[in-house]
Amino acid sequence: MSVINRRNAVLGWAVWRVTKTLAKMKASNTKPSMQGGRPNKSLLAVSVAGVSLAGIAGALTFWRKHQTAAES
């Protein structure tokens, strides 16, 4: 008997669909609340800080690679 057959394929597809739907529902329930049509301040602060840290990390990596290339 083959491991990959039509029955197992259909069962896997059904489980995937149900899992995907449940994950989407759970994600939509945990969205940050909107207060007065604007995002809350803590969410805004966290996102700005994340973007800033990513920019700093990228700049340091770029500078470090160029500095070691110039020494060689």
mmCIF file of the N, C-alpha and C atoms, coordinates in Angstrom:
data_MODEL
# 
_entry.id   MODEL 
# 
loop_
_atom_site.group_PDB 
_atom_site.id 
_atom_site.type_symbol 
_atom_site.label_atom_id 
_atom_site.label_alt_id 
_atom_site.label_comp_id 
_atom_site.label_asym_id 
_atom_site.label_entity_id 
_atom_site.label_seq_id 
_atom_site.pdbx_PDB_ins_code 
_atom_site.Cartn_x 
_atom_site.Cartn_y 
_atom_site.Cartn_z 
_atom_site.occupancy 
_atom_site.B_iso_or_equiv 
_atom_site.pdbx_formal_charge 
_atom_site.auth_seq_id 
_atom_site.auth_comp_id 
_atom_site.auth_asym_id 
_atom_site.auth_atom_id 
_atom_site.pdbx_PDB_model_num 
ATOM 1   N N  . MET A 1 1  ? 0.844   -1.179 0.000  1.00 0.00 ? 1  MET A N  1 
ATOM 2   C CA . MET A 1 1  ? 0.000   0.000  0.000  1.00 0.00 ? 1  MET A CA 1 
ATOM 3   C C  . MET A 1 1  ? 0.888   1.242  0.000  1.00 0.00 ? 1  MET A C  1 
ATOM 4   N N  . SER A 1 2  ? 0.540   2.203  -0.794 1.00 0.00 ? 2  SER A N  1 
ATOM 5   C CA . SER A 1 2  ? 1.310   3.428  -0.935 1.00 0.00 ? 2  SER A CA 1 
ATOM 6   C C  . SER A 1 2  ? 0.987   4.403  0.196  1.00 0.00 ? 2  SER A C  1 
ATOM 7   N N  . VAL A 1 3  ? 1.991   5.139  0.623  1.00 0.00 ? 3  VAL A N  1 
ATOM 8   C CA . VAL A 1 3  ? 1.782   6.143  1.662  1.00 0.00 ? 3  VAL A CA 1 
ATOM 9   C C  . VAL A 1 3  ? 1.027   7.332  1.096  1.00 0.00 ? 3  VAL A C  1 
ATOM 10  N N  . ILE A 1 4  ? 1.347   7.703  -0.133 1.00 0.00 ? 4  ILE A N  1 
ATOM 11  C CA . ILE A 1 4  ? 0.671   8.824  -0.780 1.00 0.00 ? 4  ILE A CA 1 
ATOM 12  C C  . ILE A 1 4  ? -0.436  8.259  -1.664 1.00 0.00 ? 4  ILE A C  1 
ATOM 13  N N  . ASN A 1 5  ? -1.649  8.391  -1.186 1.00 0.00 ? 5  ASN A N  1 
ATOM 14  C CA . ASN A 1 5  ? -2.792  7.959  -1.982 1.00 0.00 ? 5  ASN A CA 1 
ATOM 15  C C  . ASN A 1 5  ? -3.872  9.031  -1.927 1.00 0.00 ? 5  ASN A C  1 
ATOM 16  N N  . ARG A 1 6  ? -4.930  8.811  -2.630 1.00 0.00 ? 6  ARG A N  1 
ATOM 17  C CA . ARG A 1 6  ? -5.980  9.822  -2.743 1.00 0.00 ? 6  ARG A CA 1 
ATOM 18  C C  . ARG A 1 6  ? -6.642  10.107 -1.394 1.00 0.00 ? 6  ARG A C  1 
ATOM 19  N N  . ARG A 1 7  ? -6.863  9.080  -0.606 1.00 0.00 ? 7  ARG A N  1 
ATOM 20  C CA . ARG A 1 7  ? -7.512  9.272  0.687  1.00 0.00 ? 7  ARG A CA 1 
ATOM 21  C C  . ARG A 1 7  ? -6.654  10.152 1.599  1.00 0.00 ? 7  ARG A C  1 
ATOM 22  N N  . ASN A 1 8  ? -5.368  9.865  1.679  1.00 0.00 ? 8  ASN A N  1 
ATOM 23  C CA . ASN A 1 8  ? -4.478  10.663 2.521  1.00 0.00 ? 8  ASN A CA 1 
ATOM 24  C C  . ASN A 1 8  ? -4.329  12.088 1.980  1.00 0.00 ? 8  ASN A C  1 
ATOM 25  N N  . ALA A 1 9  ? -4.350  12.233 0.671  1.00 0.00 ? 9  ALA A N  1 
ATOM 26  C CA . ALA A 1 9  ? -4.246  13.562 0.074  1.00 0.00 ? 9  ALA A CA 1 
ATOM 27  C C  . ALA A 1 9  ? -5.467  14.406 0.429  1.00 0.00 ? 9  ALA A C  1 
ATOM 28  N N  . VAL A 1 10 ? -6.651  13.819 0.345  1.00 0.00 ? 10 VAL A N  1 
ATOM 29  C CA . VAL A 1 10 ? -7.887  14.543 0.676  1.00 0.00 ? 10 VAL A CA 1 
ATOM 30  C C  . VAL A 1 10 ? -7.923  14.864 2.162  1.00 0.00 ? 10 VAL A C  1 
ATOM 31  N N  . LEU A 1 11 ? -7.524  13.909 2.979  1.00 0.00 ? 11 LEU A N  1 
ATOM 32  C CA . LEU A 1 11 ? -7.516  14.144 4.416  1.00 0.00 ? 11 LEU A CA 1 
ATOM 33  C C  . LEU A 1 11 ? -6.530  15.263 4.776  1.00 0.00 ? 11 LEU A C  1 
ATOM 34  N N  . GLY A 1 12 ? -5.346  15.250 4.193  1.00 0.00 ? 12 GLY A N  1 
ATOM 35  C CA . GLY A 1 12 ? -4.368  16.302 4.434  1.00 0.00 ? 12 GLY A CA 1 
ATOM 36  C C  . GLY A 1 12 ? -4.854  17.656 3.969  1.00 0.00 ? 12 GLY A C  1 
ATOM 37  N N  . TRP A 1 13 ? -5.495  17.692 2.810  1.00 0.00 ? 13 TRP A N  1 
ATOM 38  C CA . TRP A 1 13 ? -6.035  18.946 2.282  1.00 0.00 ? 13 TRP A CA 1 
ATOM 39  C C  . TRP A 1 13 ? -7.102  19.499 3.236  1.00 0.00 ? 13 TRP A C  1 
ATOM 40  N N  . ALA A 1 14 ? -7.984  18.626 3.744  1.00 0.00 ? 14 ALA A N  1 
ATOM 41  C CA . ALA A 1 14 ? -9.051  19.069 4.644  1.00 0.00 ? 14 ALA A CA 1 
ATOM 42  C C  . ALA A 1 14 ? -8.473  19.601 5.958  1.00 0.00 ? 14 ALA A C  1 
ATOM 43  N N  . VAL A 1 15 ? -7.489  18.902 6.501  1.00 0.00 ? 15 VAL A N  1 
ATOM 44  C CA . VAL A 1 15 ? -6.865  19.359 7.743  1.00 0.00 ? 15 VAL A CA 1 
ATOM 45  C C  . VAL A 1 15 ? -6.183  20.707 7.518  1.00 0.00 ? 15 VAL A C  1 
ATOM 46  N N  . TRP A 1 16 ? -5.515  20.874 6.391  1.00 0.00 ? 16 TRP A N  1 
ATOM 47  C CA . TRP A 1 16 ? -4.834  22.130 6.082  1.00 0.00 ? 16 TRP A CA 1 
ATOM 48  C C  . TRP A 1 16 ? -5.833  23.277 5.996  1.00 0.00 ? 16 TRP A C  1 
ATOM 49  N N  . ARG A 1 17 ? -6.956  23.053 5.323  1.00 0.00 ? 17 ARG A N  1 
ATOM 50  C CA . ARG A 1 17 ? -7.975  24.104 5.182  1.00 0.00 ? 17 ARG A CA 1 
ATOM 51  C C  . ARG A 1 17 ? -8.543  24.514 6.538  1.00 0.00 ? 17 ARG A C  1 
ATOM 52  N N  . VAL A 1 18 ? -8.856  23.539 7.380  1.00 0.00 ? 18 VAL A N  1 
ATOM 53  C CA . VAL A 1 18 ? -9.426  23.835 8.693  1.00 0.00 ? 18 VAL A CA 1 
ATOM 54  C C  . VAL A 1 18 ? -8.407  24.581 9.550  1.00 0.00 ? 18 VAL A C  1 
ATOM 55  N N  . THR A 1 19 ? -7.162  24.123 9.536  1.00 0.00 ? 19 THR A N  1 
ATOM 56  C CA . THR A 1 19 ? -6.113  24.764 10.325 1.00 0.00 ? 19 THR A CA 1 
ATOM 57  C C  . THR A 1 19 ? -5.885  26.193 9.865  1.00 0.00 ? 19 THR A C  1 
ATOM 58  N N  . LYS A 1 20 ? -5.877  26.391 8.555  1.00 0.00 ? 20 LYS A N  1 
ATOM 59  C CA . LYS A 1 20 ? -5.667  27.724 8.003  1.00 0.00 ? 20 LYS A CA 1 
ATOM 60  C C  . LYS A 1 20 ? -6.810  28.669 8.397  1.00 0.00 ? 20 LYS A C  1 
ATOM 61  N N  . THR A 1 21 ? -8.023  28.181 8.332  1.00 0.00 ? 21 THR A N  1 
ATOM 62  C CA . THR A 1 21 ? -9.185  28.993 8.700  1.00 0.00 ? 21 THR A CA 1 
ATOM 63  C C  . THR A 1 21 ? -9.151  29.357 10.182 1.00 0.00 ? 21 THR A C  1 
ATOM 64  N N  . LEU A 1 22 ? -8.838  28.374 11.034 1.00 0.00 ? 22 LEU A N  1 
ATOM 65  C CA . LEU A 1 22 ? -8.768  28.649 12.460 1.00 0.00 ? 22 LEU A CA 1 
ATOM 66  C C  . LEU A 1 22 ? -7.646  29.636 12.790 1.00 0.00 ? 22 LEU A C  1 
ATOM 67  N N  . ALA A 1 23 ? -6.521  29.515 12.115 1.00 0.00 ? 23 ALA A N  1 
ATOM 68  C CA . ALA A 1 23 ? -5.407  30.438 12.347 1.00 0.00 ? 23 ALA A CA 1 
ATOM 69  C C  . ALA A 1 23 ? -5.797  31.858 11.945 1.00 0.00 ? 23 ALA A C  1 
ATOM 70  N N  . LYS A 1 24 ? -6.501  32.001 10.824 1.00 0.00 ? 24 LYS A N  1 
ATOM 71  C CA . LYS A 1 24 ? -6.947  33.330 10.395 1.00 0.00 ? 24 LYS A CA 1 
ATOM 72  C C  . LYS A 1 24 ? -7.918  33.937 11.393 1.00 0.00 ? 24 LYS A C  1 
ATOM 73  N N  . MET A 1 25 ? -8.831  33.109 11.914 1.00 0.00 ? 25 MET A N  1 
ATOM 74  C CA . MET A 1 25 ? -9.795  33.610 12.890 1.00 0.00 ? 25 MET A CA 1 
ATOM 75  C C  . MET A 1 25 ? -9.086  34.044 14.174 1.00 0.00 ? 25 MET A C  1 
ATOM 76  N N  . LYS A 1 26 ? -8.132  33.250 14.617 1.00 0.00 ? 26 LYS A N  1 
ATOM 77  C CA . LYS A 1 26 ? -7.406  33.590 15.834 1.00 0.00 ? 26 LYS A CA 1 
ATOM 78  C C  . LYS A 1 26 ? -6.599  34.870 15.637 1.00 0.00 ? 26 LYS A C  1 
ATOM 79  N N  . ALA A 1 27 ? -5.983  35.032 14.477 1.00 0.00 ? 27 ALA A N  1 
ATOM 80  C CA . ALA A 1 27 ? -5.201  36.235 14.201 1.00 0.00 ? 27 ALA A CA 1 
ATOM 81  C C  . ALA A 1 27 ? -6.092  37.471 14.140 1.00 0.00 ? 27 ALA A C  1 
ATOM 82  N N  . SER A 1 28 ? -7.269  37.341 13.565 1.00 0.00 ? 28 SER A N  1 
ATOM 83  C CA . SER A 1 28 ? -8.150  38.509 13.476 1.00 0.00 ? 28 SER A CA 1 
ATOM 84  C C  . SER A 1 28 ? -8.695  38.906 14.840 1.00 0.00 ? 28 SER A C  1 
ATOM 85  N N  . ASN A 1 29 ? -8.786  37.961 15.761 1.00 0.00 ? 29 ASN A N  1 
ATOM 86  C CA . ASN A 1 29 ? -9.277  38.284 17.099 1.00 0.00 ? 29 ASN A CA 1 
ATOM 87  C C  . ASN A 1 29 ? -8.219  38.953 17.959 1.00 0.00 ? 29 ASN A C  1 
ATOM 88  N N  . THR A 1 30 ? -6.948  38.833 17.605 1.00 0.00 ? 30 THR A N  1 
ATOM 89  C CA . THR A 1 30 ? -5.886  39.403 18.435 1.00 0.00 ? 30 THR A CA 1 
ATOM 90  C C  . THR A 1 30 ? -5.319  40.692 17.856 1.00 0.00 ? 30 THR A C  1 
ATOM 91  N N  . LYS A 1 31 ? -5.991  41.305 16.908 1.00 0.00 ? 31 LYS A N  1 
ATOM 92  C CA . LYS A 1 31 ? -5.525  42.569 16.360 1.00 0.00 ? 31 LYS A CA 1 
ATOM 93  C C  . LYS A 1 31 ? -5.556  43.640 17.442 1.00 0.00 ? 31 LYS A C  1 
ATOM 94  N N  . PRO A 1 32 ? -4.621  44.584 17.397 1.00 0.00 ? 32 PRO A N  1 
ATOM 95  C CA . PRO A 1 32 ? -4.670  45.667 18.372 1.00 0.00 ? 32 PRO A CA 1 
ATOM 96  C C  . PRO A 1 32 ? -5.919  46.516 18.166 1.00 0.00 ? 32 PRO A C  1 
ATOM 97  N N  . SER A 1 33 ? -6.443  46.997 19.253 1.00 0.00 ? 33 SER A N  1 
ATOM 98  C CA . SER A 1 33 ? -7.682  47.762 19.164 1.00 0.00 ? 33 SER A CA 1 
ATOM 99  C C  . SER A 1 33 ? -7.429  49.139 18.580 1.00 0.00 ? 33 SER A C  1 
ATOM 100 N N  . MET A 1 34 ? -8.408  49.627 17.876 1.00 0.00 ? 34 MET A N  1 
ATOM 101 C CA . MET A 1 34 ? -8.340  50.978 17.306 1.00 0.00 ? 34 MET A CA 1 
ATOM 102 C C  . MET A 1 34 ? -9.184  51.878 18.206 1.00 0.00 ? 34 MET A C  1 
ATOM 103 N N  . GLN A 1 35 ? -8.557  52.916 18.705 1.00 0.00 ? 35 GLN A N  1 
ATOM 104 C CA . GLN A 1 35 ? -9.261  53.831 19.588 1.00 0.00 ? 35 GLN A CA 1 
ATOM 105 C C  . GLN A 1 35 ? -9.518  55.130 18.839 1.00 0.00 ? 35 GLN A C  1 
ATOM 106 N N  . GLY A 1 36 ? -10.762 55.403 18.589 1.00 0.00 ? 36 GLY A N  1 
ATOM 107 C CA . GLY A 1 36 ? -11.133 56.636 17.912 1.00 0.00 ? 36 GLY A CA 1 
ATOM 108 C C  . GLY A 1 36 ? -10.666 56.687 16.465 1.00 0.00 ? 36 GLY A C  1 
ATOM 109 N N  . GLY A 1 37 ? -10.515 55.534 15.817 1.00 0.00 ? 37 GLY A N  1 
ATOM 110 C CA . GLY A 1 37 ? -10.111 55.502 14.431 1.00 0.00 ? 37 GLY A CA 1 
ATOM 111 C C  . GLY A 1 37 ? -8.606  55.619 14.228 1.00 0.00 ? 37 GLY A C  1 
ATOM 112 N N  . ARG A 1 38 ? -7.841  55.713 15.296 1.00 0.00 ? 38 ARG A N  1 
ATOM 113 C CA . ARG A 1 38 ? -6.383  55.801 15.202 1.00 0.00 ? 38 ARG A CA 1 
ATOM 114 C C  . ARG A 1 38 ? -5.772  54.666 16.016 1.00 0.00 ? 38 ARG A C  1 
ATOM 115 N N  . PRO A 1 39 ? -4.631  54.146 15.578 1.00 0.00 ? 39 PRO A N  1 
ATOM 116 C CA . PRO A 1 39 ? -4.009  53.067 16.357 1.00 0.00 ? 39 PRO A CA 1 
ATOM 117 C C  . PRO A 1 39 ? -3.551  53.571 17.721 1.00 0.00 ? 39 PRO A C  1 
ATOM 118 N N  . ASN A 1 40 ? -3.523  52.659 18.692 1.00 0.00 ? 40 ASN A N  1 
ATOM 119 C CA . ASN A 1 40 ? -3.109  53.084 20.022 1.00 0.00 ? 40 ASN A CA 1 
ATOM 120 C C  . ASN A 1 40 ? -1.639  53.476 20.030 1.00 0.00 ? 40 ASN A C  1 
ATOM 121 N N  . LYS A 1 41 ? -1.256  54.301 20.971 1.00 0.00 ? 41 LYS A N  1 
ATOM 122 C CA . LYS A 1 41 ? 0.083   54.900 20.987 1.00 0.00 ? 41 LYS A CA 1 
ATOM 123 C C  . LYS A 1 41 ? 1.175   53.865 21.215 1.00 0.00 ? 41 LYS A C  1 
ATOM 124 N N  . SER A 1 42 ? 0.898   52.829 22.008 1.00 0.00 ? 42 SER A N  1 
ATOM 125 C CA . SER A 1 42 ? 1.933   51.836 22.282 1.00 0.00 ? 42 SER A CA 1 
ATOM 126 C C  . SER A 1 42 ? 2.267   51.059 21.013 1.00 0.00 ? 42 SER A C  1 
ATOM 127 N N  . LEU A 1 43 ? 1.285   50.740 20.202 1.00 0.00 ? 43 LEU A N  1 
ATOM 128 C CA . LEU A 1 43 ? 1.536   50.046 18.940 1.00 0.00 ? 43 LEU A CA 1 
ATOM 129 C C  . LEU A 1 43 ? 2.364   50.927 18.015 1.00 0.00 ? 43 LEU A C  1 
ATOM 130 N N  . LEU A 1 44 ? 2.037   52.194 17.950 1.00 0.00 ? 44 LEU A N  1 
ATOM 131 C CA . LEU A 1 44 ? 2.780   53.128 17.114 1.00 0.00 ? 44 LEU A CA 1 
ATOM 132 C C  . LEU A 1 44 ? 4.225   53.263 17.593 1.00 0.00 ? 44 LEU A C  1 
ATOM 133 N N  . ALA A 1 45 ? 4.422   53.342 18.891 1.00 0.00 ? 45 ALA A N  1 
ATOM 134 C CA . ALA A 1 45 ? 5.768   53.477 19.449 1.00 0.00 ? 45 ALA A CA 1 
ATOM 135 C C  . ALA A 1 45 ? 6.604   52.234 19.180 1.00 0.00 ? 45 ALA A C  1 
ATOM 136 N N  . VAL A 1 46 ? 6.019   51.072 19.339 1.00 0.00 ? 46 VAL A N  1 
ATOM 137 C CA . VAL A 1 46 ? 6.742   49.823 19.099 1.00 0.00 ? 46 VAL A CA 1 
ATOM 138 C C  . VAL A 1 46 ? 7.126   49.699 17.629 1.00 0.00 ? 46 VAL A C  1 
ATOM 139 N N  . SER A 1 47 ? 6.238   50.051 16.732 1.00 0.00 ? 47 SER A N  1 
ATOM 140 C CA . SER A 1 47 ? 6.550   49.936 15.307 1.00 0.00 ? 47 SER A CA 1 
ATOM 141 C C  . SER A 1 47 ? 7.634   50.937 14.893 1.00 0.00 ? 47 SER A C  1 
ATOM 142 N N  . VAL A 1 48 ? 7.596   52.146 15.417 1.00 0.00 ? 48 VAL A N  1 
ATOM 143 C CA . VAL A 1 48 ? 8.622   53.137 15.097 1.00 0.00 ? 48 VAL A CA 1 
ATOM 144 C C  . VAL A 1 48 ? 9.976   52.692 15.651 1.00 0.00 ? 48 VAL A C  1 
ATOM 145 N N  . ALA A 1 49 ? 9.977   52.153 16.859 1.00 0.00 ? 49 ALA A N  1 
ATOM 146 C CA . ALA A 1 49 ? 11.227  51.673 17.465 1.00 0.00 ? 49 ALA A CA 1 
ATOM 147 C C  . ALA A 1 49 ? 11.787  50.493 16.675 1.00 0.00 ? 49 ALA A C  1 
ATOM 148 N N  . GLY A 1 50 ? 10.939  49.620 16.201 1.00 0.00 ? 50 GLY A N  1 
ATOM 149 C CA . GLY A 1 50 ? 11.394  48.474 15.413 1.00 0.00 ? 50 GLY A CA 1 
ATOM 150 C C  . GLY A 1 50 ? 12.022  48.902 14.099 1.00 0.00 ? 50 GLY A C  1 
ATOM 151 N N  . VAL A 1 51 ? 11.411  49.855 13.442 1.00 0.00 ? 51 VAL A N  1 
ATOM 152 C CA . VAL A 1 51 ? 11.956  50.355 12.185 1.00 0.00 ? 51 VAL A CA 1 
ATOM 153 C C  . VAL A 1 51 ? 13.286  51.060 12.425 1.00 0.00 ? 51 VAL A C  1 
ATOM 154 N N  . SER A 1 52 ? 13.370  51.809 13.500 1.00 0.00 ? 52 SER A N  1 
ATOM 155 C CA . SER A 1 52 ? 14.614  52.511 13.822 1.00 0.00 ? 52 SER A CA 1 
ATOM 156 C C  . SER A 1 52 ? 15.740  51.531 14.107 1.00 0.00 ? 52 SER A C  1 
ATOM 157 N N  . LEU A 1 53 ? 15.463  50.501 14.896 1.00 0.00 ? 53 LEU A N  1 
ATOM 158 C CA . LEU A 1 53 ? 16.482  49.507 15.214 1.00 0.00 ? 53 LEU A CA 1 
ATOM 159 C C  . LEU A 1 53 ? 16.927  48.753 13.974 1.00 0.00 ? 53 LEU A C  1 
ATOM 160 N N  . ALA A 1 54 ? 15.998  48.444 13.101 1.00 0.00 ? 54 ALA A N  1 
ATOM 161 C CA . ALA A 1 54 ? 16.359  47.747 11.862 1.00 0.00 ? 54 ALA A CA 1 
ATOM 162 C C  . ALA A 1 54 ? 17.249  48.632 10.994 1.00 0.00 ? 54 ALA A C  1 
ATOM 163 N N  . GLY A 1 55 ? 16.961  49.911 10.928 1.00 0.00 ? 55 GLY A N  1 
ATOM 164 C CA . GLY A 1 55 ? 17.784  50.843 10.151 1.00 0.00 ? 55 GLY A CA 1 
ATOM 165 C C  . GLY A 1 55 ? 19.183  50.982 10.724 1.00 0.00 ? 55 GLY A C  1 
ATOM 166 N N  . ILE A 1 56 ? 19.268  51.058 12.040 1.00 0.00 ? 56 ILE A N  1 
ATOM 167 C CA . ILE A 1 56 ? 20.575  51.164 12.688 1.00 0.00 ? 56 ILE A CA 1 
ATOM 168 C C  . ILE A 1 56 ? 21.384  49.897 12.456 1.00 0.00 ? 56 ILE A C  1 
ATOM 169 N N  . ALA A 1 57 ? 20.751  48.734 12.605 1.00 0.00 ? 57 ALA A N  1 
ATOM 170 C CA . ALA A 1 57 ? 21.456  47.465 12.387 1.00 0.00 ? 57 ALA A CA 1 
ATOM 171 C C  . ALA A 1 57 ? 21.941  47.351 10.945 1.00 0.00 ? 57 ALA A C  1 
ATOM 172 N N  . GLY A 1 58 ? 21.123  47.768 10.000 1.00 0.00 ? 58 GLY A N  1 
ATOM 173 C CA . GLY A 1 58 ? 21.532  47.740 8.599  1.00 0.00 ? 58 GLY A CA 1 
ATOM 174 C C  . GLY A 1 58 ? 22.691  48.673 8.316  1.00 0.00 ? 58 GLY A C  1 
ATOM 175 N N  . ALA A 1 59 ? 22.660  49.863 8.888  1.00 0.00 ? 59 ALA A N  1 
ATOM 176 C CA . ALA A 1 59 ? 23.738  50.828 8.677  1.00 0.00 ? 59 ALA A CA 1 
ATOM 177 C C  . ALA A 1 59 ? 25.044  50.332 9.279  1.00 0.00 ? 59 ALA A C  1 
ATOM 178 N N  . LEU A 1 60 ? 24.991  49.753 10.486 1.00 0.00 ? 60 LEU A N  1 
ATOM 179 C CA . LEU A 1 60 ? 26.197  49.226 11.117 1.00 0.00 ? 60 LEU A CA 1 
ATOM 180 C C  . LEU A 1 60 ? 26.787  48.065 10.329 1.00 0.00 ? 60 LEU A C  1 
ATOM 181 N N  . THR A 1 61 ? 25.933  47.202 9.815  1.00 0.00 ? 61 THR A N  1 
ATOM 182 C CA . THR A 1 61 ? 26.409  46.082 9.007  1.00 0.00 ? 61 THR A CA 1 
ATOM 183 C C  . THR A 1 61 ? 27.072  46.593 7.737  1.00 0.00 ? 61 THR A C  1 
ATOM 184 N N  . PHE A 1 62 ? 26.459  47.553 7.088  1.00 0.00 ? 62 PHE A N  1 
ATOM 185 C CA . PHE A 1 62 ? 27.011  48.139 5.869  1.00 0.00 ? 62 PHE A CA 1 
ATOM 186 C C  . PHE A 1 62 ? 28.359  48.781 6.151  1.00 0.00 ? 62 PHE A C  1 
ATOM 187 N N  . TRP A 1 63 ? 28.442  49.561 7.221  1.00 0.00 ? 63 TRP A N  1 
ATOM 188 C CA . TRP A 1 63 ? 29.676  50.253 7.577  1.00 0.00 ? 63 TRP A CA 1 
ATOM 189 C C  . TRP A 1 63 ? 30.786  49.264 7.910  1.00 0.00 ? 63 TRP A C  1 
ATOM 190 N N  . ARG A 1 64 ? 30.450  48.209 8.640  1.00 0.00 ? 64 ARG A N  1 
ATOM 191 C CA . ARG A 1 64 ? 31.441  47.211 9.035  1.00 0.00 ? 64 ARG A CA 1 
ATOM 192 C C  . ARG A 1 64 ? 31.993  46.469 7.819  1.00 0.00 ? 64 ARG A C  1 
ATOM 193 N N  . LYS A 1 65 ? 31.135  46.097 6.892  1.00 0.00 ? 65 LYS A N  1 
ATOM 194 C CA . LYS A 1 65 ? 31.595  45.384 5.698  1.00 0.00 ? 65 LYS A CA 1 
ATOM 195 C C  . LYS A 1 65 ? 32.489  46.274 4.849  1.00 0.00 ? 65 LYS A C  1 
ATOM 196 N N  . HIS A 1 66 ? 32.142  47.535 4.709  1.00 0.00 ? 66 HIS A N  1 
ATOM 197 C CA . HIS A 1 66 ? 32.948  48.447 3.913  1.00 0.00 ? 66 HIS A CA 1 
ATOM 198 C C  . HIS A 1 66 ? 34.276  48.779 4.593  1.00 0.00 ? 66 HIS A C  1 
ATOM 199 N N  . GLN A 1 67 ? 34.271  48.821 5.905  1.00 0.00 ? 67 GLN A N  1 
ATOM 200 C CA . GLN A 1 67 ? 35.497  49.112 6.637  1.00 0.00 ? 67 GLN A CA 1 
ATOM 201 C C  . GLN A 1 67 ? 36.482  47.941 6.502  1.00 0.00 ? 67 GLN A C  1 
ATOM 202 N N  . THR A 1 68 ? 36.003  46.697 6.594  1.00 0.00 ? 68 THR A N  1 
ATOM 203 C CA . THR A 1 68 ? 36.893  45.537 6.477  1.00 0.00 ? 68 THR A CA 1 
ATOM 204 C C  . THR A 1 68 ? 37.363  45.365 5.033  1.00 0.00 ? 68 THR A C  1 
ATOM 205 N N  . ALA A 1 69 ? 36.556  45.756 4.058  1.00 0.00 ? 69 ALA A N  1 
ATOM 206 C CA . ALA A 1 69 ? 36.953  45.652 2.656  1.00 0.00 ? 69 ALA A CA 1 
ATOM 207 C C  . ALA A 1 69 ? 38.049  46.671 2.339  1.00 0.00 ? 69 ALA A C  1 
ATOM 208 N N  . ALA A 1 70 ? 37.988  47.843 2.959  1.00 0.00 ? 70 ALA A N  1 
ATOM 209 C CA . ALA A 1 70 ? 38.992  48.887 2.716  1.00 0.00 ? 70 ALA A CA 1 
ATOM 210 C C  . ALA A 1 70 ? 40.342  48.511 3.315  1.00 0.00 ? 70 ALA A C  1 
ATOM 211 N N  . GLU A 1 71 ? 40.333  47.772 4.421  1.00 0.00 ? 71 GLU A N  1 
ATOM 212 C CA . GLU A 1 71 ? 41.577  47.356 5.065  1.00 0.00 ? 71 GLU A CA 1 
ATOM 213 C C  . GLU A 1 71 ? 42.304  46.275 4.265  1.00 0.00 ? 71 GLU A C  1 
ATOM 214 N N  . SER A 1 72 ? 41.585  45.469 3.529  1.00 0.00 ? 72 SER A N  1 
ATOM 215 C CA . SER A 1 72 ? 42.185  44.344 2.787  1.00 0.00 ? 72 SER A CA 1 
ATOM 216 C C  . SER A 1 72 ? 42.941  44.777 1.578  1.00 0.00 ? 72 SER A C  1 
# 
